[in-house]
């Protein structure tokens, strides 16, 4: 037998396949949430069901379940109409995660530099590790109330080797937005600017699409998982320059992205403006109520413009992990990020349970 024939498949693994943690490790909170009666506030999902219009759309989707989705869907056309752009500046995908990954693969190879705020969305950081990119982390600043982007430091981190800049606004897990004027400074570098706007539905002061509409080097991503309650159906999209969106589209596997059922559901959810507005109003009100109540207990909570609250866990034994364990013992699943415990905003009774559980943990 030749040497090649004697080798095993593990000898041919790329370095990232050996070094990355299994996906199940990152998604462990979903398994913890599967038990009946557990309150799941770890994934920034909407814990209410989607619009009733979605149920009707899914029933109607049975009629074309045997057919492949069209290259340009009615959902893409409606998104383009609403945002005032041509449809070739919209790319609908299986959640915003898919298009973010495609955007990274469009521009980044092993050894390339990507400017990345820290802390920020760990899945994007993981995908860059899979590409063997050099991640240039730029720490955010925080005071007792709020986290802040350091745009000057992001710009200073750009070198001739930089291939892409990534920002998340409002940022996950810190909850802070970045001002459009600062985004414009980043865009002026001419580098591809990937703006993850998964939580922009809960930051009504800023029209983030207006920033991206006329900039050719910007890829703005959004999701139907939060305000539209469709996390389980995986619907997202990108908006950007015609040429840059066209290149990102080439990195998707043809015909394997969002399903017909998800496209029907997304269009139905998008069309129910009243339900969307009720969800965003409910979540922002509950977010603010949860923040005030936890602060009244003496808990440090940073301001958030997302559908979650970031707790300062530095005073707790075991930091965020220790506090998450204590909440899990009370059948509430949350998400630890080092010093930060991220708690998704649930419905009123779920948020009341969080307040009561934390009061119990600290002995109040």
Secondary structure, DSSP 8 states (H G I E B T S, - for coil): --HHHH--GGGG--HHHHHS--HHHHTHHHHHTTSTT-EE-SS---SS---HHHHHHHHHGGGGTTS---SS-HHHHHHHHHHTS-GGGEEEESHHHHHHHHHHHHH--TT-EEEEEES--HHHHHHHHHTT-EEEEEE-EE-SS-EE--HHHHHHT--TTEEEEEEESS-TTT-----HHHHHHHHTT-SEEEEE-TTGGG-TT--HHHHHTT-TTEEEEEESSSTT--TTT--EEEEE-HHHHHHHHHTS-TT-SS-HHHHHHHHHHHH-HHHHHHHHHHHHHHHHHHHHHHHHTT--EE--SSSEEEEE-TTSTTHHHHHHHHHHTTTEE-EEETTEEEEE---HHHHHHHHHHHHHHTT-
